[in-house]
Structure formats: structure tokens, C-alpha cells
């Protein structure tokens, strides 16, 4: 089963739609920065980037991203094993790759509804 897209809770707000779309457009760059910091084992910059993403995602209505970014940030700050750090990073990256602009389609909503009934 494919994972569903992640949409902003603010996507239907006409005053904020452009800002949300800008956040979505910048997501590939954010993903690239996270990957580069990890590849370079630059844990300090990775911590800073995870912290920034945690706040920004919540501000733009992508509250689903916040706990994943927080988990990565905590793992880094607590000096956890690299395996745990990379696992947290991969979970965050997977979610970030599913970020989409606009309002969820009916199909996305049905998929989410079905998933919640299965759990």
C-alpha cells in the first residue's frame, strides 16, 4: 500500500495558500540539506536544520512533520547511536517527500479514512 500525501491544515485558507505553496516548493531543498548534513556527519548542522524544520512545518500547517523533526533533533542532542539518528532521519525524509500543496483530493481523504478504520 502506498503512503498518502501530507497536506497543510492551512491549504484551504486563501490568505495563506501562497505561503503554504512556497513551503512545499522549498521542500526538495530542505530534504537535500538534511541528506547532505547526514552524509557529511555534520550532526550540529543536522540538529539545527531539524529544529528549524520542526518549527516551520508547524507554522505552515504541516503538524504531522513536527514530531518527526523533534524526534530527530532529540536523538542528535542526546548523542544517540548513529543508527538511531539515521532511522529518525529516514522517517522524517519519507514524510517530507510526501508533502503536497493544495487541498487533499477526495481520493486522498478516502485513503486516510480507510487507514484510520484499519488501525
Buried (B, 14 or more C-beta within 10 A) or exposed (E): EEEBBBBBBBBBEEEBBEBBBEBBEEBEEBBEBBEEBBEEEEBEBBBBBBBBBBEBBBEBBBEBBBBBBBBBBEBBEEEBEEEBBBBBBEBBBEBBEBBBBBEBEEEBEEBBEEEEEEE
